[in-house]
Amino acid sequence: MKTIDPQIFPFFETIRVVNGVIQHADFHHERMRKTCISNFNEFHFEKVLDHLELPEKGIMKLNIWYNKTEMEIRFSEYIPAIIKKIALVECNPDFDYSFKCTDRSYLNKLLQSTPGADEIVIVKNGMVTDTSKANIVFEKDGVFYTPDTFLLNGTMRQFLLTTGKVTEKAIKAEDISEYERIYFINAMNSLESALGFECFRM
């Protein structure tokens, strides 16, 4: 399959489709709209999610790469990642990933900087942010918290905040051990289905 060129399609969305139904469509649509308005000053994909031919069975991953006026759409079967080892990695203080960019070279570089790690918890200016592919939720005494120093305001993160299931909180890297469990959430993984790890294993 042809590799997507970030120079042609600088932004993308990853969307969970379950038995033909797009999950959290409004959150994805709004992120695409904000991305286009911020970068192109216009938005041409108002009804794009309403007119897709969706697979009717199973859990599928829908990727939409886009630029100002064009897009590339692909479906694939969702295969959960296997994560056994997690590492803390400090990123450049100036690193910005506030838009879901196709160019993930710096994130990949951070992941590759720790041999043997399947995933990383990215620390910026001493504060916990995200992993290379997900937002983070911490659990303590049955209460769930997500860092307010995120890199990307993911759609699942927004949904959990909107529904009151998680609370934003400033979380320093040195305070991770105070929490019981850490979860990695994104469009494909809800809090209920997300991978969870005991924090002392970090």
Backbone as numpy.savetxt, mean C-alpha at the origin, in Angstrom:
# Nx Ny Nz CAx CAy CAz Cx Cy Cz
5.11 -11.22 -20.37 4.27 -10.02 -20.37 5.15 -8.77 -20.37
4.79 -7.80 -21.18 5.58 -6.60 -21.33 5.65 -5.81 -20.02
6.86 -5.35 -19.68 7.06 -4.55 -18.47 6.51 -3.14 -18.68
5.88 -2.62 -17.65 5.33 -1.26 -17.72 6.45 -0.25 -17.58
6.48 0.73 -18.47 7.49 1.78 -18.45 7.00 2.94 -17.58
7.70 3.23 -16.47 7.28 4.34 -15.60 7.28 5.70 -16.29
8.07 5.82 -17.36 8.09 7.08 -18.09 6.80 7.29 -18.87
6.16 6.19 -19.26 4.90 6.29 -20.00 3.71 6.32 -19.05
3.72 5.43 -18.07 2.64 5.37 -17.08 3.25 5.59 -15.69
3.31 6.83 -15.22 4.01 7.13 -13.97 3.28 6.71 -12.69
1.97 6.44 -12.79 1.20 6.11 -11.59 0.40 4.82 -11.80
0.02 4.19 -10.69 -0.77 2.96 -10.81 -1.64 2.75 -9.58
-2.64 1.89 -9.76 -3.51 1.44 -8.67 -3.48 -0.08 -8.63
-3.52 -0.62 -7.43 -3.72 -2.06 -7.23 -5.03 -2.22 -6.49
-5.94 -3.01 -7.07 -7.31 -3.09 -6.55 -7.70 -4.56 -6.37
-8.33 -4.85 -5.25 -8.80 -6.20 -4.96 -10.19 -6.39 -5.58
-10.34 -7.49 -6.32 -11.62 -7.85 -6.92 -12.02 -9.22 -6.39
-13.19 -9.29 -5.77 -13.66 -10.55 -5.18 -14.96 -10.96 -5.85
-14.92 -12.10 -6.55 -16.10 -12.63 -7.24 -16.79 -11.56 -8.09
-15.98 -10.81 -8.82 -16.51 -9.82 -9.75 -16.86 -8.47 -9.15
-16.53 -8.26 -7.88 -16.86 -7.00 -7.21 -15.58 -6.28 -6.79
-15.43 -5.03 -7.21 -14.29 -4.21 -6.81 -14.44 -3.80 -5.36
-13.38 -3.99 -4.59 -13.40 -3.63 -3.17 -12.91 -2.19 -2.98
-13.66 -1.43 -2.19 -13.29 -0.05 -1.85 -13.07 0.81 -3.09
-13.97 0.68 -4.03 -13.85 1.40 -5.31 -13.77 2.92 -5.11
-14.57 3.45 -4.19 -14.59 4.90 -3.98 -13.22 5.43 -3.53
-12.54 4.67 -2.69 -11.23 5.10 -2.21 -10.20 5.10 -3.34
-10.25 4.08 -4.20 -9.32 4.01 -5.32 -9.61 5.13 -6.33
-10.88 5.34 -6.61 -11.26 6.40 -7.55 -10.78 7.76 -7.05
-10.97 8.01 -5.76 -10.58 9.30 -5.20 -9.07 9.48 -5.22
-8.32 8.41 -4.98 -6.86 8.54 -5.03 -6.39 8.83 -6.46
-6.99 8.16 -7.43 -6.64 8.44 -8.82 -6.97 9.89 -9.18
-8.11 10.35 -8.72 -8.52 11.73 -9.02 -7.53 12.73 -8.42
-7.18 12.54 -7.15 -6.25 13.46 -6.49 -4.87 13.42 -7.14
-4.44 12.22 -7.54 -3.15 12.09 -8.20 -3.13 12.85 -9.52
-4.19 12.70 -10.30 -4.25 13.38 -11.60 -4.36 14.89 -11.44
-5.18 15.34 -10.52 -5.33 16.78 -10.31 -4.02 17.39 -9.84
-3.32 16.70 -8.94 -2.06 17.23 -8.40 -0.95 17.26 -9.44
-0.94 16.27 -10.34 0.17 16.15 -11.28 -0.15 16.63 -12.69
-1.44 16.60 -13.08 -1.80 16.98 -14.45 -2.82 18.12 -14.50
-3.36 18.50 -13.35 -4.38 19.55 -13.26 -5.69 19.19 -13.95
-5.90 17.91 -14.24 -7.16 17.46 -14.83 -7.32 15.96 -14.61
-8.57 15.50 -14.72 -8.88 14.09 -14.45 -9.80 13.56 -15.53
-9.36 12.49 -16.23 -10.12 11.98 -17.38 -10.68 10.58 -17.16
-10.60 10.05 -15.94 -10.99 8.66 -15.71 -12.17 8.55 -14.75
-13.12 9.44 -14.88 -14.23 9.54 -13.92 -15.01 8.23 -13.79
-15.24 7.52 -14.89 -16.08 6.32 -14.85 -15.31 5.04 -15.15
-14.00 5.10 -15.04 -13.19 3.96 -15.48 -13.53 2.68 -14.72
-13.79 2.76 -13.43 -14.07 1.55 -12.66 -15.48 1.01 -12.89
-16.33 1.82 -13.52 -17.71 1.39 -13.76 -17.87 0.56 -15.02
-16.87 0.56 -15.88 -17.03 -0.06 -17.20 -16.01 -1.17 -17.47
-15.45 -1.74 -16.43 -14.49 -2.82 -16.61 -15.19 -4.17 -16.68
-14.67 -5.06 -17.50 -15.15 -6.44 -17.51 -14.36 -7.21 -16.45
-15.03 -7.56 -15.37 -14.35 -8.13 -14.21 -14.47 -9.65 -14.16
-13.42 -10.34 -13.74 -13.51 -11.79 -13.53 -14.59 -12.08 -12.50
-15.43 -13.06 -12.77 -16.60 -13.30 -11.92 -16.31 -14.19 -10.72
-15.20 -14.90 -10.72 -14.92 -15.82 -9.62 -13.50 -15.61 -9.08
-13.37 -15.83 -7.78 -12.06 -15.80 -7.16 -11.62 -14.42 -6.69
-10.44 -14.40 -6.08 -9.82 -13.16 -5.62 -8.76 -12.77 -6.65
-8.98 -11.65 -7.30 -8.09 -11.21 -8.37 -7.46 -9.86 -8.02
-6.29 -9.64 -8.58 -5.61 -8.36 -8.43 -5.75 -7.58 -9.73
-6.34 -6.41 -9.63 -6.50 -5.53 -10.78 -5.47 -4.41 -10.68
-4.62 -4.31 -11.68 -3.65 -3.22 -11.75 -4.02 -2.27 -12.87
-4.02 -0.98 -12.55 -4.27 0.06 -13.54 -3.08 1.02 -13.52
-2.32 1.03 -14.60 -1.24 2.00 -14.75 -1.77 3.15 -15.61
-1.43 4.38 -15.27 -2.04 5.49 -16.01 -1.14 6.72 -16.08
-1.46 7.55 -17.07 -0.84 8.86 -17.20 -1.96 9.89 -17.31
-1.73 10.97 -17.98 -2.73 12.03 -18.05 -4.00 11.59 -18.77
-3.86 10.81 -19.85 -5.03 10.48 -20.67 -5.16 9.00 -21.02
-4.13 8.19 -20.70 -4.15 6.79 -21.11 -3.95 5.87 -19.92
-4.31 4.60 -20.11 -4.10 3.62 -19.05 -3.86 2.23 -19.61
-3.23 1.40 -18.80 -3.01 -0.01 -19.09 -3.65 -0.80 -17.96
-4.49 -1.78 -18.31 -5.24 -2.53 -17.31 -4.89 -4.01 -17.41
-4.58 -4.62 -16.27 -4.26 -6.05 -16.24 -4.86 -6.70 -15.00
-5.33 -7.93 -15.17 -5.81 -8.74 -14.06 -4.84 -9.89 -13.84
-4.69 -10.28 -12.59 -3.87 -11.45 -12.27 -4.41 -12.11 -11.01
-4.16 -13.39 -10.88 -4.58 -14.10 -9.67 -3.75 -13.59 -8.50
-4.41 -13.37 -7.37 -3.68 -12.87 -6.21 -3.01 -14.02 -5.47
-1.70 -13.91 -5.29 -0.93 -14.89 -4.54 -0.28 -14.17 -3.36
-0.72 -14.46 -2.14 -0.16 -13.77 -0.96 1.34 -13.97 -0.82
2.00 -12.94 -0.34 3.45 -13.02 -0.13 3.76 -13.91 1.07
4.91 -14.54 1.03 5.40 -15.33 2.16 6.48 -14.50 2.86
6.21 -14.12 4.09 7.14 -13.27 4.84 7.57 -13.99 6.11
8.86 -14.23 6.23 9.40 -14.90 7.41 10.35 -14.00 8.20
11.04 -13.12 7.48 12.01 -12.26 8.16 11.73 -10.79 7.81
11.69 -9.95 8.84 11.43 -8.52 8.69 12.61 -7.74 9.25
12.97 -6.67 8.58 14.09 -5.84 9.05 13.68 -4.37 9.09
14.27 -3.64 10.02 14.09 -2.19 10.07 15.12 -1.54 9.15
14.67 -0.60 8.32 15.56 0.09 7.40 15.28 1.58 7.44
16.33 2.37 7.56 16.20 3.82 7.56 16.23 4.33 6.12
15.27 5.18 5.76 15.25 5.74 4.41 15.80 7.16 4.42
16.03 7.69 3.24 16.48 9.06 3.08 15.46 10.01 3.70
15.89 10.98 4.51 14.95 11.91 5.14 14.10 12.69 4.14
14.58 12.79 2.90 13.86 13.55 1.88 12.99 12.66 0.98
12.99 11.36 1.24 12.23 10.46 0.37 10.73 10.74 0.46
10.09 10.85 -0.71 8.66 11.14 -0.77 7.97 10.11 -1.67
6.92 9.48 -1.14 6.13 8.53 -1.93 4.65 8.79 -1.66
4.28 10.07 -1.70 2.90 10.44 -1.39 1.93 10.07 -2.50
2.46 9.78 -3.71 1.64 9.26 -4.81 2.08 7.83 -5.11
1.14 7.00 -5.55 1.46 5.60 -5.84 2.14 5.53 -7.21
3.45 5.64 -7.19 4.24 5.76 -8.41 4.68 4.40 -8.95
4.71 4.30 -10.25 5.16 3.07 -10.91 6.65 2.84 -10.67
7.40 3.91 -10.58 8.84 3.81 -10.31 9.04 3.52 -8.82
9.31 2.26 -8.52 9.51 1.83 -7.14 10.98 1.47 -6.88
11.87 2.03 -7.68 13.27 1.64 -7.62 13.89 1.91 -6.25
13.54 3.03 -5.63 14.13 3.33 -4.32 13.60 2.38 -3.25
12.31 2.07 -3.31 11.73 1.12 -2.35 12.36 -0.26 -2.52
12.57 -0.66 -3.77 13.21 -1.95 -4.02 14.65 -1.95 -3.52
15.32 -0.82 -3.67 16.70 -0.70 -3.19 16.75 -0.84 -1.67
15.79 -0.24 -0.98 15.74 -0.37 0.48 15.53 -1.83 0.89
14.63 -2.51 0.19 14.37 -3.92 0.50 15.61 -4.77 0.26
16.30 -4.51 -0.82 17.48 -5.29 -1.17 18.69 -4.97 -0.30
18.59 -3.87 0.46 19.73 -3.46 1.30 19.91 -4.36 2.52
18.90 -5.19 2.80 18.98 -6.10 3.94 18.86 -7.53 3.44
19.97 -8.18 3.13 19.94 -9.55 2.60 19.20 -10.50 3.53
18.33 -11.31 2.95 17.60 -12.29 3.72 16.25 -11.81 4.23
16.02 -10.51 4.19 14.74 -9.97 4.66 13.68 -10.12 3.57
12.51 -10.61 3.95 11.40 -10.72 3.01 10.61 -9.43 2.91
10.68 -8.63 3.97 9.99 -7.34 3.99 10.71 -6.43 4.97
10.49 -5.13 4.82 11.15 -4.15 5.68 10.13 -3.21 6.29
10.45 -2.73 7.48 9.71 -1.63 8.10 10.58 -0.39 7.89
10.05 0.57 7.16 10.83 1.74 6.77 10.72 2.82 7.85
11.87 3.29 8.28 11.95 4.33 9.31 12.45 5.62 8.65
11.75 6.71 8.92 12.13 8.01 8.36 12.22 9.02 9.49
13.39 9.59 9.66 13.62 10.55 10.74 13.23 9.97 12.10
13.51 8.68 12.27 13.26 8.02 13.54 11.84 7.52 13.74
10.96 7.81 12.78 9.55 7.44 12.91 9.19 6.29 11.97
8.32 5.40 12.44 7.84 4.29 11.62 6.93 4.83 10.52
7.11 4.33 9.30 6.27 4.77 8.18 5.46 3.59 7.63
5.98 2.94 6.59 5.31 1.82 5.92 6.30 0.68 5.71
5.84 -0.38 5.06 6.75 -1.38 4.52 7.00 -1.02 3.06
7.67 -1.89 2.32 7.91 -1.58 0.91 6.65 -1.71 0.07
5.63 -2.42 0.60 4.42 -2.65 -0.18 3.12 -2.44 0.59
3.22 -2.02 1.84 2.00 -1.97 2.65 2.09 -0.89 3.73
0.92 -0.49 4.20 0.85 0.32 5.41 0.95 -0.61 6.62
1.13 -0.03 7.78 1.38 -0.81 8.99 0.32 -0.51 10.04
-0.09 -1.56 10.75 -0.97 -1.42 11.91 -0.33 -2.15 13.08
-0.30 -1.51 14.23 0.20 -2.12 15.46 -0.97 -2.42 16.38
-0.85 -3.50 17.14 -1.88 -3.86 18.11 -1.31 -3.82 19.53
-2.08 -3.23 20.44 -1.70 -3.19 21.85 -2.96 -3.21 22.69
-3.09 -4.22 23.55 -4.24 -4.35 24.43 -5.56 -4.34 23.65
-5.55 -4.97 22.48 -6.76 -5.07 21.68 -7.12 -3.83 20.90
-6.27 -2.81 20.93 -6.49 -1.56 20.19 -5.49 -1.49 19.05
-5.93 -0.98 17.90 -5.10 -0.96 16.70 -4.69 0.47 16.35
-3.41 0.64 16.04 -2.85 1.95 15.73 -2.09 1.89 14.40
-2.13 2.98 13.66 -1.35 3.08 12.43 -0.51 4.34 12.49
0.73 4.30 12.03 1.60 5.48 12.12 1.02 6.68 11.37
1.14 7.86 11.98 0.70 9.07 11.30 1.80 9.63 10.40
2.93 8.93 10.34 4.06 9.33 9.49 4.18 8.37 8.30
3.05 7.98 7.73 3.02 7.07 6.58 3.71 7.69 5.37
4.16 6.84 4.46 4.70 7.30 3.18 3.57 7.48 2.17
2.71 6.46 2.07 1.57 6.49 1.15 0.29 6.25 1.95
-0.68 7.12 1.74 -1.95 6.97 2.45 -2.81 5.95 1.71
-2.57 4.68 2.00 -3.20 3.59 1.27 -4.71 3.54 1.43
-5.37 2.89 0.47 -6.83 2.83 0.49 -7.37 2.00 1.64
-6.70 0.90 1.99 -7.15 0.11 3.13 -6.94 0.89 4.42
-5.83 1.60 4.50 -5.57 2.45 5.67 -6.68 3.49 5.83
-7.04 4.14 4.73 -8.10 5.14 4.77 -9.43 4.52 5.21
-9.72 3.33 4.69 -10.97 2.65 5.04 -11.01 2.33 6.54
-9.92 1.81 7.08 -9.88 1.44 8.49 -9.99 2.67 9.40
-9.39 3.78 8.98 -9.51 5.02 9.75 -10.93 5.56 9.68
-11.52 5.52 8.49 -12.87 6.04 8.30 -13.89 5.25 9.12
-13.69 3.94 9.21 -14.63 3.09 9.95 -14.30 3.00 11.43
-13.23 3.66 11.86 -12.89 3.69 13.27 -12.23 2.44 13.80
-11.75 1.58 12.91 -11.13 0.33 13.36 -9.68 0.53 13.80
-9.05 1.59 13.30 -7.69 1.92 13.73 -7.62 3.40 14.06
-6.58 3.76 14.80 -6.35 5.14 15.21 -4.94 5.56 14.79
-4.81 6.78 14.30 -3.48 7.30 13.95 -2.69 7.63 15.21
-1.39 7.39 15.13 -0.54 7.68 16.27 0.91 7.84 15.81
1.63 8.76 16.42 3.07 8.88 16.15 3.78 7.71 16.81
4.51 6.93 16.02 5.18 5.74 16.54 6.66 5.78 16.17
7.50 5.89 17.18 8.94 5.90 16.95 9.44 4.46 16.76
10.52 4.33 16.02 11.10 3.01 15.80 11.48 2.36 17.12
11.95 3.15 18.06 12.40 2.62 19.35 11.24 2.13 20.21
10.00 2.47 19.81 8.83 2.09 20.60 8.11 0.85 20.06
8.62 0.26 18.99 7.94 -0.89 18.38 7.75 -2.02 19.39
8.73 -2.23 20.25 8.66 -3.34 21.21 7.55 -3.17 22.24
6.98 -1.97 22.33 5.88 -1.73 23.27 4.56 -2.34 22.78
4.52 -2.69 21.49 3.30 -3.25 20.91 3.39 -4.77 20.84
2.23 -5.40 20.77 2.18 -6.86 20.80 2.34 -7.48 19.41
1.64 -6.88 18.43 1.69 -7.43 17.08 1.74 -6.31 16.05
2.28 -6.65 14.89 2.35 -5.71 13.77 1.71 -6.38 12.56
0.89 -5.63 11.83 0.18 -6.15 10.65 0.53 -5.30 9.43
0.57 -5.96 8.28 0.83 -5.27 7.02 -0.45 -5.25 6.20
-0.99 -4.07 5.97 -2.26 -3.94 5.25 -2.06 -3.20 3.94
-2.84 -3.57 2.95 -2.88 -2.84 1.68 -4.18 -3.19 0.97
-4.31 -2.77 -0.27 -5.56 -2.99 -0.99 -5.94 -4.46 -1.07
-4.95 -5.33 -1.06 -5.20 -6.76 -1.19 -5.36 -7.45 0.16
-5.03 -6.76 1.25 -5.03 -7.39 2.57 -5.70 -6.50 3.60
-6.87 -6.93 4.07 -7.57 -6.22 5.13 -6.89 -6.51 6.46
-7.33 -5.85 7.51 -6.75 -6.10 8.83 -7.01 -7.55 9.25
-8.18 -8.08 8.87 -8.53 -9.45 9.24 -7.67 -10.48 8.50
-7.29 -10.18 7.27 -6.53 -11.15 6.48 -5.05 -10.83 6.40
-4.64 -9.70 6.98 -3.25 -9.26 6.86 -2.30 -10.17 7.62
-1.07 -10.21 7.14 -0.03 -10.94 7.85 0.26 -10.24 9.16
0.30 -11.00 10.25 0.58 -10.42 11.56 1.78 -11.09 12.19
2.59 -10.29 12.89 3.82 -10.81 13.49 3.95 -10.27 14.91
4.56 -11.06 15.78 4.83 -10.60 17.13 5.94 -9.57 17.07
5.75 -8.44 17.75 6.68 -7.33 17.62 8.07 -7.64 18.16
8.19 -8.54 19.14 9.52 -8.80 19.68 10.41 -9.52 18.68
9.81 -10.04 17.59 10.59 -10.71 16.57 11.20 -9.73 15.58
10.87 -8.45 15.71 11.35 -7.46 14.75 12.87 -7.36 14.78
